């Protein structure tokens, strides 16, 4: 029976893990990830803009946003928070902005202090290996994530420069 449970919990064929060491303190990275005025400035791959419809970062809270693609297509997103440990971790279900989205996936984001930097790690677990394959191949999730984190990194540098200039 234990072996059976181990197999059921193996998600290696349907998960995506990404890490980036960011040149910014953890509190700032967490704020930029959870504050709608910041999220609109960097969320999404290159060429995308984002409109935040609502953002309530608390257990049971919901974030609804629309990513506007450079091709004119809108991509509605809904995030429902399962765990919020400020400024260490977020766990949420992420899907389209529809009720009971059968393709939503669980995402865990951790913010780890590394001196004066932050190690950001994202782990997304999809409902099936097939759904993971579709997201990677059809929606180019790996490259999109790289661009998404590049935009985050650029925004963090900009906001820190502005803070230094203001002081």
PAGU-819268 format. One line per 2 residues: number of its first residue (from 1); their letters; for each residue x, y, z of N, C-alpha, C, O. Coordinates in steps of 0.02 Angstrom, whole numbers. Layout:
BEGIN
NUM) a) X Y Z X Y Z X Y Z X Y Z ~ ...;
This chain:
BEGIN
1) xx) 41 -60 0 0 0 0 43 63 0 28 111 -36 ~ 97 64 39 141 123 39 169 136 -30 171 193 -52;
3) xx) 190 84 -64 218 91 -131 166 121 -179 182 163 -221 ~ 103 100 -170 49 126 -212 41 201 -201 33 239 -249;
5) xx) 43 224 -138 38 295 -124 96 334 -153 86 390 -177 ~ 155 306 -150 214 340 -179 203 353 -253 218 407 -278;
7) xx) 178 303 -288 167 309 -360 114 362 -373 122 402 -420 ~ 62 363 -335 8 412 -345 33 484 -335 6 530 -365;
9) xx) 82 493 -294 106 560 -278 166 582 -320 191 637 -311 ~ 189 539 -365 245 557 -409 219 604 -463 179 584 -506;
11) xx) 241 666 -462 217 715 -510 271 735 -561 262 783 -598 ~ 326 698 -563 383 718 -605 366 723 -679 399 759 -715;
13) xx) 315 686 -702 298 689 -773 248 745 -789 227 752 -847 ~ 229 784 -738 179 837 -750 194 901 -711 149 939 -695;
15) xx) 258 911 -694 275 971 -656 329 1011 -691 371 985 -728 ~ 328 1075 -677 376 1122 -703 406 1159 -644 369 1190 -605;
17) xx) 472 1158 -638 506 1192 -583 555 1242 -614 593 1226 -660 ~ 553 1302 -587 596 1356 -612 624 1395 -552 588 1408 -504;
19) xx) 688 1413 -556 718 1454 -503 757 1511 -535 785 1504 -589 ~ 759 1567 -499 798 1624 -522 822 1661 -460 783 1676 -415;
21) xx) 887 1676 -458 915 1716 -404 907 1789 -425 936 1812 -474 ~ 868 1825 -386 851 1895 -402 892 1942 -358 900 1930 -298;
23) xx) 916 1995 -388 957 2044 -353 911 2095 -318 910 2154 -334 ~ 874 2070 -269 828 2111 -231 811 2076 -166 811 2014 -163;
25) xx) 797 2114 -113 779 2083 -49 711 2048 -53 667 2067 -92 ~ 704 1997 -12 643 1955 -13 579 1996 -4 531 1985 -40;
27) xx) 577 2042 44 516 2080 55 494 2117 -8 435 2120 -23 ~ 542 2145 -44 526 2181 -106 500 2133 -159 451 2148 -192;
29) xx) 533 2076 -167 511 2027 -218 440 2004 -202 398 1999 -246 ~ 427 1989 -139 360 1967 -119 309 2021 -134 255 2007 -160;
31) xx) 325 2084 -118 280 2140 -130 266 2148 -205 209 2158 -225 ~ 318 2144 -245 311 2153 -317 268 2096 -347 234 2106 -396;
33) xx) 271 2037 -316 232 1979 -339 159 1983 -317 116 1952 -349 ~ 144 2020 -263 77 2018 -233 41 2085 -232 -15 2090 -206;
35) xx) 70 2137 -260 40 2204 -260 16 2219 -332 57 2220 -378 ~ -49 2231 -341 -74 2240 -409 -41 2297 -448 -33 2293 -508;
37) xx) -22 2351 -413 10 2407 -450 77 2386 -479 99 2413 -529 ~ 110 2338 -447 173 2312 -474 161 2257 -526 194 2256 -578;
39) xx) 115 2212 -512 102 2155 -556 86 2179 -627 108 2148 -676 ~ 49 2234 -634 32 2259 -701 93 2282 -740 90 2288 -801;
41) xx) 149 2294 -706 209 2319 -738 254 2265 -766 298 2279 -808 ~ 245 2202 -745 293 2151 -766 263 2083 -782 297 2042 -814;
43) xx) 203 2068 -761 176 2000 -767 167 1979 -840 140 2017 -880 ~ 189 1920 -856 179 1891 -922 242 1891 -964 291 1925 -948;
45) xx) 241 1853 -1018 299 1850 -1063 310 1915 -1100 269 1961 -1096 ~ 364 1920 -1136 381 1979 -1176 324 1995 -1224 295 1951 -1255;
47) xx) 309 2060 -1229 256 2082 -1275 187 2081 -1245 140 2108 -1275 ~ 179 2049 -1187 114 2046 -1155 106 2104 -1106 155 2127 -1077;
49) xx) 45 2127 -1098 27 2174 -1045 -24 2139 -1001 -54 2089 -1021 ~ -34 2165 -941 -78 2133 -894 -124 2183 -861 -103 2237 -841;
51) xx) -187 2166 -857 -237 2204 -819 -258 2162 -760 -279 2105 -767 ~ -252 2190 -700 -274 2155 -639 -345 2178 -625 -358 2237 -615;
53) xx) -391 2130 -624 -461 2145 -609 -475 2146 -534 -513 2186 -509 ~ -442 2100 -499 -445 2098 -426 -385 2059 -400 -359 2015 -434;
55) xx) -364 2077 -340 -307 2043 -310 -316 2043 -235 -310 2094 -202 ~ -330 1983 -208 -341 1975 -137 -297 1917 -113 -318 1860 -112;
57) xx) -235 1934 -95 -185 1884 -77 -194 1865 -4 -163 1894 41 ~ -236 1815 7 -249 1785 72 -277 1716 60 -301 1702 5;
59) xx) -274 1673 109 -302 1605 101 -375 1612 81 -414 1645 115 ~ -394 1580 27 -462 1584 0 -473 1644 -45 -525 1648 -79;
61) xx) -425 1690 -46 -431 1749 -88 -420 1733 -162 -393 1680 -179 ~ -439 1779 -204 -435 1768 -276 -400 1827 -309 -410 1885 -291;
63) xx) -358 1810 -357 -331 1860 -404 -358 1844 -472 -355 1786 -495 ~ -386 1893 -505 -409 1886 -574 -372 1937 -615 -370 1997 -600;
65) xx) -342 1913 -669 -305 1958 -713 -313 1935 -785 -330 1877 -799 ~ -301 1981 -830 -304 1966 -902 -236 1982 -931 -212 2038 -926;
67) xx) -205 1932 -962 -143 1943 -999 -164 1958 -1071 -200 1919 -1103 ~ -141 2015 -1096 -157 2037 -1164 -97 2020 -1208 -44 2049 -1202;
69) xx) -107 1972 -1254 -53 1950 -1298 -38 2000 -1352 -82 2039 -1372 ~ 23 1999 -1378 42 2045 -1432 3 2031 -1497 1 2073 -1542;
71) xx) -29 1972 -1500 -70 1954 -1558 -142 1977 -1550 -184 1960 -1591 ~ -157 2014 -1496 -225 2039 -1485 -270 1991 -1446 -327 2008 -1432;
73) xx) -245 1932 -1429 -285 1883 -1392 -279 1897 -1317 -224 1910 -1291 ~ -335 1895 -1282 -336 1903 -1209 -338 1834 -1177 -372 1789 -1199;
75) xx) -299 1828 -1122 -294 1765 -1085 -315 1778 -1013 -275 1800 -972 ~ -379 1764 -997 -403 1774 -928 -372 1722 -881 -367 1663 -899;
77) xx) -351 1744 -822 -321 1700 -772 -358 1711 -706 -380 1766 -689 ~ -363 1656 -668 -389 1660 -600 -341 1620 -555 -323 1563 -571;
79) xx) -322 1651 -501 -279 1620 -450 -319 1619 -385 -345 1670 -364 ~ -323 1560 -355 -357 1553 -290 -305 1528 -240 -276 1475 -248;
81) xx) -294 1568 -188 -240 1555 -140 -260 1501 -89 -312 1504 -57 ~ -216 1451 -82 -224 1398 -33 -182 1410 29 -200 1390 84;
83) xx) -125 1444 19 -79 1458 74 -42 1524 59 -19 1534 3 ~ -38 1566 109 -1 1629 103 40 1637 166 13 1646 221;
85) xx) 106 1633 159 152 1643 215 198 1700 195 250 1689 163 ~ 179 1761 213 217 1820 194 281 1823 234 279 1813 294;
87) xx) 338 1835 205 356 1842 134 389 1779 106 432 1784 62 ~ 370 1721 132 406 1659 116 377 1617 60 414 1590 19;
89) xx) 310 1612 58 281 1562 12 209 1579 -6 171 1607 34 ~ 192 1562 -68 123 1564 -92 108 1496 -122 149 1467 -157;
91) xx) 49 1471 -109 25 1410 -142 -44 1427 -169 -88 1451 -132 ~ -54 1415 -233 -118 1432 -263 -136 1387 -322 -93 1354 -351;
93) xx) -200 1387 -337 -226 1354 -397 -229 1408 -451 -254 1463 -438 ~ -205 1392 -511 -200 1440 -565 -235 1411 -626 -219 1355 -648;
95) xx) -281 1447 -653 -316 1424 -713 -346 1481 -751 -331 1539 -738 ~ -390 1464 -798 -427 1515 -834 -479 1545 -787 -493 1516 -734;
97) xx) -506 1601 -805 -554 1634 -761 -623 1604 -771 -670 1639 -791 ~ -629 1539 -757 -694 1506 -758 -701 1465 -694 -651 1444 -664;
99) xx) -762 1455 -673 -774 1416 -612 -755 1343 -624 -769 1315 -677 ~ -723 1313 -574 -704 1242 -576 -666 1223 -639 -680 1172 -670;
101) xx) -618 1263 -658 -577 1250 -717 -543 1182 -710 -503 1173 -664 ~ -560 1134 -753 -531 1067 -746 -456 1064 -763 -423 1014 -749;
103) xx) -430 1117 -793 -359 1118 -813 -316 1159 -766 -257 1167 -778 ~ -346 1186 -712 -306 1227 -666 -251 1184 -636 -257 1123 -629;
105) xx) -197 1217 -618 -139 1182 -591 -118 1215 -527 -131 1274 -515 ~ -85 1175 -484 -63 1202 -420 7 1231 -427 52 1199 -456;
107) xx) 16 1290 -401 80 1324 -404 104 1340 -334 65 1365 -292 ~ 167 1326 -321 199 1346 -258 256 1393 -276 299 1376 -317;
109) xx) 256 1452 -246 309 1501 -258 344 1512 -191 311 1529 -141 ~ 409 1502 -189 447 1515 -128 495 1573 -139 522 1581 -194;
111) xx) 505 1611 -87 549 1669 -87 601 1657 -32 585 1664 27 ~ 661 1639 -51 713 1619 -3 768 1672 0 796 1692 -51;
113) xx) 784 1694 60 837 1743 70 904 1712 54 921 1658 79 ~ 942 1746 12 1011 1726 -5 1054 1789 1 1069 1822 -49;
115) xx) 1074 1805 63 1110 1867 75 1063 1926 63 1009 1929 93 ~ 1082 1972 18 1038 2028 2 999 2014 -63 971 2060 -93;
117) xx) 997 1951 -83 961 1930 -143 905 1882 -123 899 1864 -65 ~ 865 1862 -172 809 1817 -160 810 1761 -212 814 1774 -272;
119) xx) 808 1700 -188 800 1643 -233 725 1630 -240 692 1609 -193 ~ 700 1644 -299 629 1633 -315 623 1565 -349 656 1552 -400;
121) xx) 582 1521 -321 571 1456 -351 496 1446 -361 457 1457 -315 ~ 478 1426 -421 409 1413 -438 402 1340 -458 441 1315 -498;
123) xx) 353 1307 -430 339 1237 -447 265 1232 -466 221 1244 -424 ~ 252 1216 -528 184 1208 -553 171 1134 -566 210 1101 -602;
125) xx) 118 1107 -538 100 1037 -547 33 1035 -585 -18 1059 -561 ~ 35 1007 -645 -23 1004 -689 -65 943 -675 -42 895 -643;
127) xx) -128 943 -698 -174 889 -683 -154 823 -716 -172 770 -692 ~ -116 827 -771 -95 765 -805 -31 780 -845 -15 837 -858;
129) xx) 3 726 -863 62 733 -905 42 762 -973 80 800 -1003 ~ -16 743 -998 -40 768 -1063 -52 844 -1060 -32 880 -1105;
131) xx) -83 867 -1006 -95 939 -999 -29 977 -993 -21 1031 -1021 ~ 18 949 -957 85 979 -952 117 984 -1021 145 1037 -1039;
133) xx) 113 931 -1061 142 930 -1128 110 985 -1172 144 1019 -1209 ~ 44 992 -1168 9 1043 -1207 33 1112 -1188 46 1154 -1232;
135) xx) 38 1126 -1123 59 1192 -1100 130 1207 -1123 145 1264 -1143 ~ 174 1158 -1121 243 1168 -1142 248 1176 -1218 282 1221 -1242;
137) xx) 215 1132 -1255 222 1132 -1328 179 1185 -1363 203 1221 -1406 ~ 116 1189 -1344 70 1235 -1378 78 1307 -1354 78 1354 -1394;
139) xx) 87 1315 -1289 90 1382 -1260 162 1404 -1244 172 1459 -1216 ~ 211 1363 -1259 282 1380 -1250 297 1404 -1179 329 1455 -1169;
141) xx) 272 1365 -1130 276 1386 -1060 347 1395 -1035 359 1439 -994 ~ 394 1356 -1058 462 1362 -1031 493 1428 -1054 521 1464 -1013;
143) xx) 487 1444 -1118 513 1508 -1142 473 1566 -1113 501 1618 -1095 ~ 407 1559 -1109 365 1611 -1080 384 1625 -1008 385 1683 -987;
145) xx) 398 1573 -970 420 1582 -900 486 1619 -897 496 1662 -854 ~ 532 1602 -941 597 1636 -942 587 1711 -955 618 1752 -922;
147) xx) 545 1727 -1003 531 1797 -1019 495 1831 -960 511 1889 -944 ~ 449 1797 -930 412 1822 -871 460 1841 -815 455 1895 -786;
149) xx) 509 1796 -801 558 1810 -749 606 1865 -769 630 1903 -727 ~ 622 1870 -833 664 1925 -857 630 1992 -844 661 2039 -821;
151) xx) 565 1995 -859 527 2057 -847 525 2073 -772 530 2132 -753 ~ 517 2022 -730 517 2032 -658 584 2061 -636 587 2109 -598;
153) xx) 638 2031 -660 706 2053 -643 717 2126 -664 746 2165 -626 ~ 696 2143 -724 703 2212 -749 662 2261 -707 686 2315 -691;
155) xx) 601 2241 -689 560 2285 -648 589 2294 -579 588 2350 -552 ~ 615 2241 -549 647 2247 -483 706 2295 -486 715 2336 -440;
157) xx) 747 2291 -538 804 2338 -546 778 2409 -552 806 2455 -520 ~ 726 2420 -591 698 2487 -602 671 2516 -537 684 2573 -520;
159) xx) 632 2476 -500 601 2501 -439 654 2516 -386 647 2563 -347 ~ 708 2476 -384 762 2490 -336 800 2553 -355 820 2591 -312;
161) xx) 811 2563 -420 844 2625 -443 802 2686 -425 829 2737 -404 ~ 736 2680 -434 691 2736 -417 692 2750 -342 691 2808 -322;
163) xx) 695 2697 -301 698 2705 -228 763 2739 -208 762 2782 -163 ~ 819 2721 -239 883 2753 -224 882 2826 -244 904 2869 -206;
165) xx) 855 2841 -302 852 2910 -327 807 2953 -283 820 3013 -275 ~ 755 2924 -255 708 2961 -213 738 2976 -145 715 3023 -111;
167) x) 788 2939 -124 818 2950 -57 876 2994 -62 908 3008 -11;
